[in-house]
Amino acid sequence: MATALENEMEVDNEDYYSLLNVRREATLEELKSSYRRLCMLYHPDKHRDPELKRQAEHLFNSVHHAYEVLSDPQSRAIYDIFGKRGLEVEGWEVVERKRTPAEIREEYERLQREKDERRLQQRTNPKGTISVGIDATELFDHYDEDFEDAPGGGFPHIEINRMHISQSIEAPLTNTDTAVLSGSLSTHNGNGGGTINLCVRRVTSAMGWGELELGAGDIRGPLFGMKVFRNVTARCFVTGQWGLQFSSRGVRPNASTMVARHLDQKTMGYLQWRWGSQSAMTTSIVRDTKTSHFTLALQLGIPHSYLMMSYQYKFQDEDQTKLKGSIKTGFFGTVVEYGAERKISRHSVLAATVSIGVPQGVSLKIRLNRANQTYLFPIHLTDQILPSAVFYATVGPLAIYLAVQKLIIMPYVRAQKEQELEKQKEDSASEIARRKQEAEAAVLLMQESVKRITDAEESKMGLIILNAWYGKFVSDNSQKRERAKVIDVTVPLQCLVKDSKLILTEASKAGLPGFYDPCVGEDKSLKLLYQFRGAMHQVLSGDTDPLNIPKQSHKIQQET
């Protein structure tokens, strides 16, 4: 439920920690020290000019409000978890004070429950799968006799021999009851059918839930089933399922149960028993870590028994690339699979798997996940294990992916990011203009203090900020439009100098007094040229990087 707030939060550059220039772990004494200094700087009584007095009042009130929030433990905990929006939720005034952040989170969820339940009523969570089976065996196993004389014999015949479409939607009935309506259509070599199912799930407690399922189809008869889930302990849970399948041949009962237990923090053990037309006993161990996923399973049953082992390696890159391989052997034969998976956009994942088996032959499976929709394309290449089929099944998808990635996906994603950035700039144009006006007013209010600080620093050869720029820097001087994305922040930084030191916290510098964001949504830096003890220094710092100057490493080496 707490994520509901995150989805609604607006872009807001005003960071209370940045405004007071304190770290997020700042003590009450640190807050008081920064607050007093800023109050002296922005106190309205220091200015006689009506306009400057009005601007000073606004900045003084902003600083005062930030200090009020951060100096109160409860308000600070709410702000740290939910931001400014969390402080606006009604009901905090009746909450018992001196609560921990975890307790405050629980209280927030309680206050948001009504709103979340209304949103729950509107959510259907649609999920779907489309599978298209392709028979491409004539690419490698074409018949030599009379092949050239047959109509269209000069080209291998590729056909779609099976299709499957399924869709489901959820309909929350109450806070504990959910109905799921699902249906599917399948066809194979000209023959097909469909099914429809209605499932009602009730969460009985934090320990378990129950499910009732009714179904019907034109191939299979009516279906009645039940399923339960129960947490036995904090490390163990049990599921049970019972069903009756009615058909012209009679009633076919089936049942299954599974016991699962955490063997350690990242390893699960499963024991499953299934009774019915395909009775079996299966035991498996699954270990999932940040960089890998391993599965070992053994099944003894009718008609198939097998041993399966799979391993998946997860690369720690932004595309969430995964390499996987598995081997499965049993009474049906042996199958070896290997493949890769990669995120190609914000909501899309593409995967390809090569399957080599005896007696299954060679197949290529392509899967595309787009949000809650899954598209499957199993392509059967040969009934035998041919090196040429294995080679093209491995190299072909990789070559096509690289070409599509470079020619289609990357340009599309880049264009999407540019459009989002432009939209963000348009939406925040008025906010940027307001922040710019406030920053310019703050700089005017700082002039007297800056002169006093500069004179004091010059008298003892202390820290003098000669030039300071904040925004997006580019190395190509011909890009004049890009050079306009920086602002002069010399005065605001000199105003923060105290005892020949300038300390900036890890918060975004756009929230500092006299600053604003000149390039919303883009990477920003702070570039300083300063003088300390008569020597020139220079530094380039990231937007959210902490900065503590002067430093010997920033000193510019003079050429002799």
N, C-alpha and C positions, 0 to 999 in steps of 0.2 A: 504493500500500500504506500510505503514511503516514496516509491518511485513515481507515484502520481504527481507529487509536487515537482519533481525534477522535470517532468514532461511539460509542465506549465510555466516554468520559470522563464522570465524574459531576460534578454541580454542586458546586463547592468554592469557598467564599469565601476560603480562606486563600491569600493572595498574599504570597510571600516579600518582594517589593519593597515592597509596602504595609506589611507588618509592620515592616520596618526603616525605612520612610519614606524610601526613596531612589528616584531615577529609574532606569529600565531601563538607561540607559547609564552608570550610576554606576561610578566608578573604584574600585580596591581601597582607596584612602585614604578615600573617602567611605563605603564599607562599614564599614571599621574604626572610623571616628569614630562612626557611628550605633550600631554593635554595642557599643562600649565604654560609650556613654551609657545604652543600654537594660540592659546588664549591671549597671551601678551602680544602676539603678532597681529591677530585679527580683532582685537577688542574694538568695538565701534566708537568708544569714547576718545580714541586716539586720532580720529579723523573729523575734520570740520566740514569738508566738502560733502554736500548731501548725497551725491551719487556714490562717492567712495564709502560714506557711512552706511548706505544701504547695502552695498556689496559686502562690506565688512560684517554686517549683521547676519547676512545669509551664510557666509563662511563660518562665522563664529557659531551659529546655530548648528551647522552641519558637524563641526568638530565636537560640540557639546553632546549632540545626539549619539555620535559614534562612541564617545567616552561613556555615556550612560549605559549603552548596550553592553559594551565590553567589560565594564567594571562590575556589572551585576552577573554573578555566576550562572543563574538560571537563563537570563536573556542571552548571555554569551554562548551557552551550550546549545540553545535553540538556533542562534545565528550560525554557529559552526556547522550544525547538521543540515539545516534547511535554508539558510540565507535570510534575506530580508523578508521573503514571502512567508517564511515560517513565523516571523514575529507578528504578521498581520492576521493570523488565524485567531478567531474568537474563542475564548475559553481558557486561555493561559492564566488569566487572573485568578481562577478558582483552583488552580493546580497547586498542590503542596510544594513549597519551596525546598531547596537543598536536595533536589533529586539528582541522580546520576544521569549522564547523557543517554544511557540505555533506557532508563525509566521515562525520560522526556520523550524519547522516540516512541515508546509504547503509548504515551499519552497523546502524542500527535496523531498516531494511527487511530486512536479512539475518536478524536475530534474530527478526523477525516472520514470516518467509516460511512456516514450517510452519503457523502458525495461519491465515495468509491462504490457503494452499492448501486447508486443510480447509473454510474458508468458501467458497472458489471451487467446491468440489465440490457444495456445497449450493445454489448460485445458479443459477437457470434463466433469469433476465432475460426474462420474457415480454413480447412486443410484439404489438399487434393493431391492426387497422383495420376499422372498420365504415363503409361508405358507402351512403347511401340516396338514390337519385336521384328527384326529385319533378318531375312535369310539371304546371305550373300555368299553361299557356298560355291556358286558357279564362277566366282572370281578366281578360285584356286582348284576346285574339284570338277571343272566342266568336263562333259563327255566328249571324247575325241572322235568317236564314230558318228559320222553324218552331222557333226556339229556345225560345220560351215554351210551345209546345204539346208539346214532348218531355217524357217522364217525368222529373221532377226538374229541368226546364228553368229553373226560377226560381233555381237556384243553380249557380254554375260548378262544373264537375267537375274535381277535383284528384286525381291518382292517383300511386301509386308505380310507376314504370316500370322501375326497375333497382335491384339491390342487390348489394353485394360485401362479403364478410367474409373476412378473412385473419388468421392467428395464427401466431406463431413462438415457439419456446423454445430456449434454449441449454443444452447439457450439456457442461461442461468435462470432458474425458477425462484430460488431463494438464496440466502447467503450460504446454505449448506447443500442445496439440491441443484443438480445440473442435468439437463437433457441433451443427448447427442443424437442427431439424426444423420445417418450415413447411407450411401448407396454406391453401387458399383455396376459396371457393364464390362463384359469380357467377350472376346471373340478369338477363335483359333481355327485357322484353315476353313473359314466359312461357317463355322458353328459357334454359337455364343449364347449368352444369357445374362441375366442381371439379378441383383439382390438389393433389398432395402432393409435397414436395421434401425431400431429405436432403442436407445440405451438410457437409463435413468440412474444417475449416481448420487448417493447421499454420503456426505462426510458425517460420520457418527460422532467422532471426537478427534482430538489431536493424535490419537493412537491408531485410527483406522477408518475405512470407508467400505461401503457395499455398493454393488452394481447389479441391476436387473436388465436383461437384454431380450428383445423380441425381434424376430426377423422372418423374412419370407423371400422366395425367389422362384423363377420359372424352371430352374433345373433342380435345385434342392427344394425340399418342402419347407414348412414352417420350422422355426428354430426358437427354442426357449433356453435361456441360460442365466446363470448367476455367477457372480465373482465377488470375493471379499479380500480385503487387505488388512493386515494387523501388525502393528509394531509390538513384538514380544518384549524386547528390551531396547535400550538405546543403540545396541550394536546388531540387532537381529530382527528380521521381519519375515512374515509368512503370507503367502497368497494361496487362495484356493478357487477353483473354477469347476462348475458342473454345467452340463448341457444336454439337451434332447433334440436330435435332428429327426424330423418326421419326413418320410418319403414313401413312394409306392412300394418299396421293399420292406417297409416296417419302420420301427423306431430304433434309432442308433444312439445309445447313450455314450457320453464321454466325460471324462473327469481329469483334472490335473491339479497338482499342488507343487509349490516351490518354497524352499526354505533358503534364506540368504543371510549371510553373517559377515560383518566387517572383521577380516583377519588382522588388519592393521589400518592405519589412517588412509592408505591409498590402495588397499587390496580387498576385494570382495570374493567370497566363496558362495557358490550356488549349487543346490541339489534339487533336481526337478524329477517328478514322476508323472507320467502321462499314460492314461488308460483309455482305450477305444480302438478304432480301426488301425491306428498306428501306435501301439503301446511302446513305451521306451522309458529308460532311466538315464538321466543326463546329469553329469557333474562338471562344473567348470570353475575356473579361477580367473578373475579379471583384475589386472593391476593397471591403474591409470595415474600417471604423474604429469607434471607440467611439460615434459619433453617426450613422453612415450605412452603407448597403450598396448598391453600384452594380454592375450587370451589363450587359455589352454582348456580344451573341452573333450570329454569322453562320453560317448553315448552307446548304450547297449539296448537294442530294441528290435522290433519287427516292423517293417522288413529290413531296416537299415541299422547297422552299427558302424561307428566311425570314431576316429581320433583326429582332432583339429587343433592347429596351433597358428596364431596370427600375431603379427607385431606391426606397430605403427609408430613412426618417428615424427615428432612435431617440431618443425622449425620455429624459432622465436622471431618471426618477421611479421610485418604488418599485414601480409597477405595470408597468414595462417596456413602456410604450405605444409602438407603432410605426405609422407611416403609410407606405403604399406605393402606387406607381403603376407601370404598365408599358405598353408599346406593342409589338405584334408584327405584322409585315406580311410577306406572302409570296404564293405561288401560291394558297393556300387562301383568301386574303382578308386582312382586317385586324381585329385585336382590341385593344381598349383596356381595361385593368383598373385599378381603384383600390380601396383598402380600408384596414382598420385591424386591429391586433392588440393585445390587452391581457391582462395577467395578472389573473385574477379571484380566485384564491386561491393558497395556497402551492404546489399541484401542478397547477393548471389554467390553461390559456391559451385565450382565445376570440378567434376571428378571423372577419371578414366581408369578402368581396370581391365587387364588382360587375363583371361582364364585359359589355362592349358590343362586338359584332362584326358584320361583314358577311362571309358571310351567316348567321352563327350566331344573331343576335338579342341578347336581353338575358337574362342569368342572374345569380342571386345564389348565392354559395357561402359556406356557413357551416362553420367548422371548430372543433371543441373537442378540445383535447389535455388528457388527464387522466393524469398520470404517463406510462407507456409506451403508453397506449391513445389512439387517434385516432378521432374520430367526424366524418364528412363528410356534409354535406347540400347537394348541388348542386341548386338549384331553377331550372328553365327557365321563364322568365316569358313571353317572346314570341319569335316567329321573325323579327320585324321590330324596327327601332329606333323605339320609341314613347316620347315624352317622359314620359307618365304612368308607364310601367313603370320608366324610369330614376329618376324622382322617388321612387316608393314603394320601389324597391330600395335607394335611398340613405337616405331618411329613416326608413322602417319599422324596419329593424334597430337604428338608433340610438335611436329612441324606446323600442323594446321593451327594449333593453339598459339604458337609464337607469332605466326603471321596475323591471326585475328587480333591478338593482344596488341601488336604494334600498329596495325592499320585501322582497327575499329575500336577496341575497348579503351586503349589509352587516350586517343583523341576524344572519345565520348566522355570518359570520366573527367578529363581535363576541362572540357566544355561545361560539364555539369558543375564542377567546382567554381569555375569562373562565373556562371550564372548565379549560383548560390551566394558567392561573394558580392556580386553586384546587387542582388536582392537585399542582402544584409546591410549593405551600405545605404541603399534607398530607404529601408525601414528605419535605420538608425540615424538618418541625416539630421532630423530635428534634435535628437539627443546629442549628437556630436556638436551641433551648433551651440546648444545650451552649455555643454561642457567647455567648449572653446571660449565662450563668453565668460564663464566663471573663471577659467584659467587666466585669461587676460586681466580680469579684475583682480585676481589674487596677486598677479605679478605687480600691478600698480600699488597694491597695498604693501608689498614687500620692499619697495624701493628704499624707504627710510631705514629699515632694518638691515638691508643688504649693504647700504653705504656704511653703517656703523660696524657691521661684521667685517667688511672688507678693510676698513681703516685699521681695525684691531689686528687683523691677520697680517697686514702689510707691516705694521710696526714691529712685529716679532718674526718676520719672514716665515709666516705660517702658510696655511692652505688657501690659495687663491684659484677659483674656477675661472679660467680664461674663456673657454668655449665649451658648451655642452649641447648636444643634439640628440633628440629622441625620435625614433620612428624606423622606417625601412630604408636601409642603405643599399645602393647598387654600385657596382664597380665600373659600369659602362657610362662614361660621362655624356654620351650622346642621348641617353634616355632622360631628357629634361623633365618629362612628366613624372618620372619616378623620383627625381630629386626633390620634388615638392612634398613628398610624404614624410618629411622630418620637420620637427619644430624646435625652436631655440628654447632651451630650459636652463640657461646659464644662471639667471636670477633665482629661480626656485631652488636650485641645488646649492648656490652660495648661501642662501638663507638657512639651509639645513646644516651648515658647517658649525661645529661647536668644538672649542678647544683644539683647533687645527685638525679636526677629524670629520669625515663624512661617512656615515653608516646608513646603508639602505638594506632593508630586509628582502626576503625572497618573494614577496608579493609583487604583482604587476605594477610597474612604475606609472601606469596611466592613472592610478588613483591618488598619486601624490599631489599635494597642493601646488597649483601652477602648471600641472600636466593635464593632457587629455590624449585620447587615442587618435592619431592622425591617419591611421590606415587600419580600419576595423577588419578583423579576420586574417590579417597577415602577420608574419613574424616581424618582431620589432627588436631593436637594440638601443643601447645608450652609449654614446661616444663622448668621452671627456678629454679635454686638454687642460691640465692644471699645473700650477706652479707651487713648489714646496721647497723652502730653504734656497730660493733662487734658482733651482733646477727645474727644467721642463719635464712633465710627465704626461703620458697618454694611455688610455685604456678603452677597450670596447667590451661592454657587458651585455649579456642577454636580458630580455625583458623581466624575467622572473628570477634571475640569478642575484644572490646577495652581493653587495659591494661594500668594501671597507677600504677607504683610502685616507692617507697616502700609503704607497707601497714602493719598495725599492725596485721591484720587478717592472714597474710602470715607467721607470726613468728612461728618458730618451738619451741614447748615447751620442755625445757630440763628436763630430769628426774633427780630427786634429789637422 
